[in-house]
């Protein structure tokens, strides 16, 4: 058994590659032997790896090989299929999103919007006004459910950009032994699109899963991390500094990020929980198509939902509505129309939908923002 995790990964890569080679050649016995070895090593890696996301990838890969072994042993004639080519690599790493969220649909967060406008929207409209260039890396940090992914998607629609959501765990581990090549090809494809005049946004969600500080790491994590840093540097080099290629990233745990990675982002923007006014607007938005009883005061609900994220507020409205739908079917047999949503429905939901954002959590974000944050100052 190899002593280091990186060596262990190397053995797993070798066994998997040999298994696939024998499989393609029709040498079933040898293929099964090497698949079994790859499975054993992947299971051992899953024991050692710290990240639960990456552990899941290892386990899924092992399960895929098990299914292939079962097919070979049962003499099922299923050809081994594998994608090839740079486009296949790119498409396998990311999800190309069809964005339907408009900029105006993002409630509140005016300081965040302003910072993004100055980094992305204004330079695209008037690049001659930015002789010193503009921020190509934007890090969004804050509590979960407060709109980080929504902001990235909305700005991509605003500038009609190609928007790609990058799968971080798969970037690291799904293709054992090829992590850095996958990152390199990802950025190469994005640069190709940007060279043709189309803005591109690469959005890395939960980026702390690859760029966080850990006591132990597998080889794929280290190589992917280093290559990502190199590629981000390349976005700013001569010849690419005026290209409309942006790296956006989001994290709920900014304090675990490596300092070299943090410094690659010209903008580090705190996406705060919604204020009272923003909670009121969110409630107005989510209840606009619902039938409310006259005893429901949205202002009162906005006060009662302090500490809840934007997603929490949407979930509260959904659950309150579902109470009337459940009663309509289970108590009234689906006859007539559901009753209006009452204040009591919202209070009942709030009994179990507690605030997802604590004061202690907010203090950690505020402290990190004071050290690393960079939004914009007011004009007035």
C-alpha positions as CSV (number, residue, x, y, z in Angstrom):
1,X,0.0,0.0,0.0
2,X,1.5,3.4,-0.9
3,X,2.3,5.6,2.0
4,X,1.0,9.0,0.7
5,X,-2.5,9.9,-0.5
6,X,-1.1,11.2,-3.8
7,X,0.7,8.0,-4.4
8,X,-2.5,6.1,-3.7
9,X,-4.3,8.2,-6.2
10,X,-1.6,7.5,-8.7
11,X,-2.1,3.8,-8.3
12,X,-5.8,4.2,-8.7
13,X,-5.3,6.1,-11.9
14,X,-3.0,3.5,-13.3
15,X,-5.3,0.6,-12.4
16,X,-8.4,2.4,-13.9
17,X,-6.5,3.3,-17.1
18,X,-5.3,-0.3,-17.5
19,X,-8.8,-1.7,-16.9
20,X,-10.3,0.6,-19.6
21,X,-7.6,-0.4,-22.0
22,X,-8.1,-4.2,-21.5
23,X,-11.9,-3.6,-21.6
24,X,-11.7,-2.0,-25.0
25,X,-9.5,-4.8,-26.2
26,X,-12.0,-7.4,-25.1
27,X,-9.7,-8.9,-22.5
28,X,-12.4,-9.4,-19.9
29,X,-10.4,-11.3,-17.2
30,X,-7.6,-8.7,-17.2
31,X,-10.1,-5.9,-17.3
32,X,-12.0,-7.3,-14.3
33,X,-8.8,-7.7,-12.3
34,X,-7.8,-4.1,-12.9
35,X,-11.3,-2.7,-12.3
36,X,-11.3,-4.6,-8.9
37,X,-8.0,-3.0,-8.0
38,X,-9.2,0.4,-9.0
39,X,-12.3,-0.1,-6.8
40,X,-10.2,-1.1,-3.8
41,X,-8.0,1.9,-4.1
42,X,-10.9,4.3,-4.6
43,X,-12.6,3.0,-1.5
44,X,-9.3,3.6,0.4
45,X,-9.1,7.1,-1.0
46,X,-12.7,7.7,0.2
47,X,-11.6,6.9,3.7
48,X,-8.8,9.4,3.7
49,X,-10.2,12.4,1.8
50,X,-11.5,15.2,4.0
51,X,-14.1,16.8,1.6
52,X,-17.5,15.0,1.6
53,X,-18.1,16.2,-1.9
54,X,-14.9,14.6,-3.2
55,X,-15.6,11.5,-1.2
56,X,-18.9,11.2,-3.0
57,X,-17.2,11.4,-6.3
58,X,-14.7,8.6,-5.4
59,X,-17.6,6.4,-4.2
60,X,-19.6,7.1,-7.4
61,X,-16.6,6.2,-9.6
62,X,-16.1,3.0,-7.7
63,X,-19.7,2.1,-8.1
64,X,-19.5,2.8,-11.8
65,X,-16.6,0.3,-12.1
66,X,-18.5,-2.2,-10.0
67,X,-21.4,-2.1,-12.5
68,X,-19.0,-2.6,-15.3
69,X,-17.5,-5.6,-13.6
70,X,-20.9,-7.1,-13.1
71,X,-21.7,-6.6,-16.8
72,X,-18.5,-8.3,-17.8
73,X,-19.0,-11.2,-15.5
74,X,-22.5,-11.7,-16.8
75,X,-21.2,-11.6,-20.4
76,X,-23.4,-8.6,-21.1
77,X,-22.0,-7.2,-24.4
78,X,-21.9,-3.5,-23.5
79,X,-19.1,-1.5,-25.2
80,X,-17.1,0.8,-23.0
81,X,-18.0,4.4,-23.9
82,X,-15.8,7.5,-23.2
83,X,-16.1,11.0,-24.5
84,X,-13.1,12.7,-26.2
85,X,-12.0,16.0,-27.5
86,X,-11.8,19.4,-25.9
87,X,-15.5,20.3,-26.3
88,X,-16.5,17.0,-24.6
89,X,-14.1,17.8,-21.7
90,X,-15.5,21.3,-21.3
91,X,-19.2,20.3,-21.5
92,X,-18.5,17.5,-18.9
93,X,-17.1,19.9,-16.4
94,X,-19.7,22.6,-16.5
95,X,-23.3,23.2,-16.9
96,X,-24.2,25.8,-19.5
97,X,-27.0,27.7,-17.9
98,X,-29.9,29.3,-19.8
99,X,-30.4,32.3,-17.6
100,X,-33.9,33.7,-17.2
101,X,-33.3,36.0,-14.2
102,X,-33.1,39.7,-15.0
103,X,-31.0,42.2,-13.2
104,X,-34.1,44.1,-11.9
105,X,-35.5,40.9,-10.3
106,X,-32.6,40.8,-7.8
107,X,-34.2,42.4,-4.8
108,X,-32.1,44.9,-2.9
109,X,-28.3,44.4,-2.6
110,X,-27.7,47.8,-4.2
111,X,-24.0,48.1,-3.1
112,X,-23.3,44.6,-4.5
113,X,-25.0,45.5,-7.8
114,X,-23.0,48.7,-8.0
115,X,-19.7,46.9,-7.5
116,X,-20.6,44.3,-10.2
117,X,-21.7,47.1,-12.6
118,X,-18.4,48.8,-12.2
119,X,-16.5,45.6,-12.8
120,X,-18.5,44.0,-15.6
121,X,-21.3,46.1,-17.1
122,X,-19.6,49.6,-17.5
123,X,-16.4,48.3,-19.0
124,X,-18.4,46.3,-21.6
125,X,-20.4,49.4,-22.6
126,X,-17.5,51.9,-22.6
127,X,-14.1,50.1,-22.5
128,X,-12.3,53.4,-23.4
129,X,-13.2,54.8,-20.0
130,X,-11.1,52.1,-18.3
131,X,-7.4,52.7,-19.5
132,X,-6.2,50.8,-16.4
133,X,-8.4,47.8,-17.1
134,X,-11.0,46.4,-14.8
135,X,-11.5,43.6,-12.3
136,X,-11.8,40.2,-14.0
137,X,-12.1,38.2,-10.8
138,X,-15.1,38.7,-8.5
139,X,-15.6,36.8,-5.2
140,X,-19.1,36.8,-3.7
141,X,-19.1,35.8,0.0
142,X,-21.9,35.7,2.6
143,X,-24.4,33.4,4.2
144,X,-26.1,30.7,2.2
145,X,-29.4,31.6,0.4
146,X,-28.7,35.3,0.1
147,X,-28.5,35.6,-3.7
148,X,-24.9,35.0,-4.7
149,X,-25.7,32.5,-7.5
150,X,-28.7,34.7,-8.5
151,X,-26.4,37.7,-8.9
152,X,-23.9,35.9,-11.1
153,X,-26.7,34.6,-13.3
154,X,-28.5,38.0,-13.6
155,X,-25.4,39.9,-14.6
156,X,-24.6,37.3,-17.3
157,X,-28.0,38.0,-18.8
158,X,-27.5,41.7,-18.5
159,X,-24.4,41.5,-20.7
160,X,-25.6,38.6,-22.9
161,X,-22.7,36.4,-21.7
162,X,-22.0,32.7,-22.0
163,X,-22.6,31.6,-18.4
164,X,-21.0,28.4,-17.2
165,X,-21.5,26.9,-13.8
166,X,-18.4,24.9,-13.0
167,X,-18.7,21.6,-11.0
168,X,-15.9,22.0,-8.5
169,X,-15.8,18.4,-7.1
170,X,-15.8,16.9,-10.6
171,X,-13.1,19.3,-11.6
172,X,-10.9,17.8,-9.0
173,X,-11.7,14.1,-8.7
174,X,-13.9,12.7,-11.3
175,X,-11.0,12.3,-13.8
176,X,-8.3,11.0,-11.6
177,X,-4.8,12.1,-12.6
178,X,-6.1,14.8,-15.0
179,X,-7.2,17.6,-12.8
180,X,-4.8,20.2,-14.0
181,X,-5.4,19.3,-17.6
182,X,-9.1,19.7,-17.2
183,X,-8.7,23.2,-15.6
184,X,-6.4,24.2,-18.4
185,X,-8.8,23.1,-21.1
186,X,-11.7,24.8,-19.3
187,X,-10.0,28.2,-19.5
188,X,-8.7,27.5,-23.0
189,X,-12.3,27.0,-24.2
190,X,-13.5,30.1,-22.4
191,X,-10.8,32.2,-23.9
192,X,-11.7,30.9,-27.4
193,X,-15.3,32.1,-26.9
194,X,-14.2,35.5,-25.5
195,X,-11.8,36.0,-28.4
196,X,-14.7,35.7,-30.8
197,X,-16.3,38.7,-29.1
198,X,-18.8,37.0,-26.7
199,X,-18.5,37.8,-23.0
200,X,-17.9,34.7,-20.8
201,X,-18.6,34.2,-17.1
202,X,-17.1,31.1,-15.4
203,X,-18.9,30.8,-12.1
204,X,-17.3,28.6,-9.4
205,X,-19.9,27.9,-6.7
206,X,-18.8,26.7,-3.2
207,X,-15.3,27.4,-4.3
208,X,-14.0,26.7,-0.8
209,X,-14.3,23.0,-1.6
210,X,-11.2,23.2,-3.7
211,X,-9.4,26.4,-2.5
212,X,-9.9,26.0,1.2
213,X,-7.1,25.3,3.6
214,X,-7.0,21.7,4.8
215,X,-4.7,19.4,6.9
216,X,-4.6,16.8,4.2
217,X,-5.3,16.8,0.4
218,X,-5.4,14.3,-2.4
219,X,-3.1,14.9,-5.4
220,X,-6.0,16.0,-7.6
221,X,-6.9,18.8,-5.3
222,X,-3.4,20.2,-5.2
223,X,-2.9,20.1,-8.9
224,X,-6.3,21.6,-9.6
225,X,-5.7,24.3,-7.1
226,X,-2.3,25.3,-8.6
227,X,-3.6,25.2,-12.2
228,X,-6.6,27.3,-11.2
229,X,-4.3,30.0,-9.7
230,X,-2.1,29.9,-12.9
231,X,-5.1,30.3,-15.2
232,X,-6.5,33.2,-13.2
233,X,-3.2,34.9,-13.5
234,X,-3.4,34.3,-17.3
235,X,-6.7,36.0,-17.5
236,X,-4.9,39.3,-16.5
237,X,-1.8,38.9,-18.7
238,X,-0.9,41.1,-21.7
239,X,-3.2,40.3,-24.5
240,X,-6.0,39.1,-22.3
241,X,-6.5,42.1,-20.0
242,X,-9.1,43.7,-22.3
243,X,-10.9,40.4,-23.0
244,X,-14.4,40.0,-21.6
245,X,-13.7,36.8,-19.7
246,X,-14.7,36.9,-16.0
247,X,-14.1,34.5,-13.2
248,X,-16.8,34.7,-10.5
249,X,-16.8,32.6,-7.4
250,X,-19.1,32.2,-4.4
251,X,-18.4,30.9,-1.0
252,X,-20.3,30.6,2.3
253,X,-17.0,30.1,4.2
254,X,-14.5,32.8,3.0
255,X,-12.3,32.4,6.1
256,X,-11.1,29.0,4.9
257,X,-9.8,30.3,1.6
258,X,-6.1,30.4,0.8
259,X,-4.7,33.9,0.8
260,X,-3.1,33.6,-2.7
261,X,-6.5,32.6,-4.1
262,X,-8.2,35.6,-2.4
263,X,-5.7,38.0,-3.8
264,X,-6.6,36.9,-7.4
265,X,-10.0,38.6,-7.0
266,X,-10.0,42.3,-7.6
267,X,-13.5,42.5,-6.1
268,X,-14.4,40.7,-2.9
269,X,-18.0,41.5,-2.3
270,X,-20.1,40.8,0.9
271,X,-23.6,39.6,0.0
272,X,-25.4,40.4,3.2
273,X,-28.7,39.0,4.5
274,X,-31.7,41.0,3.5
275,X,-32.6,44.1,5.5
276,X,-36.1,44.9,6.7
277,X,-37.0,46.8,3.5
278,X,-35.5,44.0,1.4
279,X,-37.4,41.3,3.3
280,X,-40.6,43.3,2.7
281,X,-40.0,43.5,-1.0
282,X,-39.2,39.8,-1.1
283,X,-42.5,39.0,0.7
284,X,-44.3,41.2,-1.8
285,X,-42.7,39.3,-4.7
286,X,-43.3,35.8,-3.4
287,X,-46.9,36.5,-2.3
288,X,-47.9,38.4,-5.4
289,X,-49.6,35.4,-6.9
290,X,-51.0,34.0,-3.6
291,X,-54.4,34.7,-2.0
292,X,-53.8,36.3,1.4
293,X,-56.3,36.8,4.2
294,X,-56.9,40.4,5.3
295,X,-55.2,39.7,8.6
296,X,-51.8,39.2,6.9
297,X,-49.5,42.1,7.3
298,X,-46.4,41.8,5.2
299,X,-44.7,44.5,7.2
300,X,-45.2,42.5,10.4
301,X,-43.9,39.4,8.6
302,X,-40.8,41.3,7.4
303,X,-40.2,42.2,11.1
304,X,-40.7,38.6,12.2
305,X,-38.3,37.2,9.6
306,X,-35.2,39.0,10.8
307,X,-32.2,36.6,10.4
308,X,-33.8,34.7,7.6
309,X,-32.1,34.6,4.2
310,X,-33.8,35.4,0.9
311,X,-34.2,31.7,0.2
312,X,-35.7,31.2,3.7
313,X,-38.3,33.8,3.0
314,X,-39.3,32.1,-0.2
315,X,-39.5,28.8,1.6
316,X,-41.7,30.3,4.3
317,X,-44.2,31.6,1.6
318,X,-44.2,28.2,-0.1
319,X,-44.9,26.4,3.1
320,X,-47.7,28.8,4.2
321,X,-49.4,28.3,0.8
322,X,-48.9,24.5,1.0
323,X,-50.8,24.4,4.3
324,X,-53.9,25.7,2.6
325,X,-53.5,23.3,-0.4
326,X,-53.1,20.3,2.0
327,X,-56.2,21.3,3.9
328,X,-58.1,21.8,0.6
329,X,-57.4,18.2,-0.5
330,X,-57.3,16.3,2.8
331,X,-60.1,18.0,4.7
332,X,-62.3,19.3,1.9
333,X,-61.8,16.6,-0.7
334,X,-60.6,19.0,-3.3
335,X,-64.0,20.7,-3.7
336,X,-64.3,24.4,-4.3
337,X,-61.2,26.6,-3.8
338,X,-58.4,26.7,-1.2
339,X,-59.0,29.2,1.5
340,X,-56.8,32.4,1.7
341,X,-53.4,32.2,3.6
342,X,-53.8,33.6,7.1
343,X,-51.5,35.1,9.6
344,X,-51.8,31.9,11.6
345,X,-50.4,29.9,8.6
346,X,-47.3,32.0,8.6
347,X,-46.8,31.8,12.3
348,X,-47.2,28.1,12.2
349,X,-44.5,27.9,9.5
350,X,-42.2,30.2,11.5
351,X,-42.4,27.8,14.4
352,X,-40.2,25.3,12.5
353,X,-38.5,27.5,9.9
354,X,-36.0,29.2,12.2
355,X,-33.6,31.8,11.0
356,X,-30.7,30.2,9.2
357,X,-28.3,33.1,10.0
358,X,-27.1,33.5,13.5
359,X,-25.5,36.6,15.1
360,X,-22.3,34.6,15.6
361,X,-22.2,33.8,11.9
362,X,-22.8,37.4,10.9
363,X,-19.9,38.5,13.1
364,X,-17.6,36.2,11.3
365,X,-18.7,37.6,7.9
366,X,-18.3,41.2,9.1
367,X,-14.8,40.5,10.5
368,X,-13.7,38.9,7.2
369,X,-15.3,41.7,5.2
370,X,-13.3,44.3,7.2
371,X,-10.1,42.5,6.3
372,X,-10.7,41.5,2.7
373,X,-13.9,43.0,1.4
374,X,-13.9,45.5,-1.5
375,X,-17.3,46.8,-2.5
376,X,-17.8,50.5,-3.5
377,X,-18.1,53.8,-1.7
378,X,-21.1,56.0,-2.1
379,X,-21.1,58.9,-4.5
380,X,-23.2,61.0,-2.1
